[in-house]
Amino acid sequence: MAYRILVADDEAEIRDVLRLYLEKEGYEVVEAVDGTEALRLVKEETIDLALLDIMMPGIDGYRVLRNIREENNLPVIMISAKSSDSDKILGLDLGADDYITKPFVPLEAVARVKSNLRRFFALGTGGCRGEQSTSLQVGDLRLEPDSCLLYRGEERIELTSVEFRIMKLFMENPGRVFTKQQIFEAGWEEAYMVSDNNVMVCISKLRAKLACDGMEYIRTIRGLGYRMEKE
């Protein structure tokens, strides 16, 4: 079964180019010209990955991403002419898995789509398309690899694919200190860049999701990195 990719962008040329290159790779492509249509397609169709332009009329890409993350953990790649670090951090902070800056090389976009689908499905983070894995338990936290979901007791905590891989790293090694480089390479599966602050943003986001009665699940070890408390 071919993966179905949503391309949401108000520029017809961008949609046409992405469709051409993605269909050459065997993907099925559905298009949206604005945020409203993008949300409708995510709710009504089976979408395996979404490419979202930020500056769309009506509902912008950030708001579409927020709505998607309320109910769905599918991989999302933001596309934007905005190239500042703050714009990228905002997208990642809202739950995006990747960020492409316009103008881009179509083959790079295809490579990023392949990479994110591989991470999400082939590594067992995409439910039925991945292989079954054993749940991980640390204290009152339980990570279910097959559904990419985290539970604290009976409370369900939604994770992005990057957050899932980072939590999996921590929960497989409770009490162990990991450097920013180790966390980045586990979460994003790319070579670490010294100036990259995605790890800090992602850890902050995870702490916000885990916040409960002052409990600190992920502790900062000054000068070294981060570790997950065993209990």
Secondary structure as UniProt FT lines:
FT   STRAND          4..8
FT   HELIX           12..24
FT   TURN            25..26
FT   STRAND          28..32
FT   HELIX           35..44
FT   STRAND          49..53
FT   HELIX           61..71
FT   STRAND          76..80
FT   HELIX           85..93
FT   TURN            94..95
FT   STRAND          98..101
FT   HELIX           106..117
FT   HELIX           118..122
FT   TURN            123..124
FT   HELIX           127..129
FT   STRAND          136..138
FT   TURN            139..140
FT   STRAND          141..144
FT   TURN            145..148
FT   STRAND          149..152
FT   TURN            153..154
FT   STRAND          155..158
FT   HELIX           161..172
FT   TURN            174..175
FT   STRAND          177..178
FT   HELIX           180..188
FT   TURN            194..195
FT   HELIX           198..210
FT   TURN            213..214
FT   STRAND          218..221
FT   TURN            222..224
FT   STRAND          225..228
//
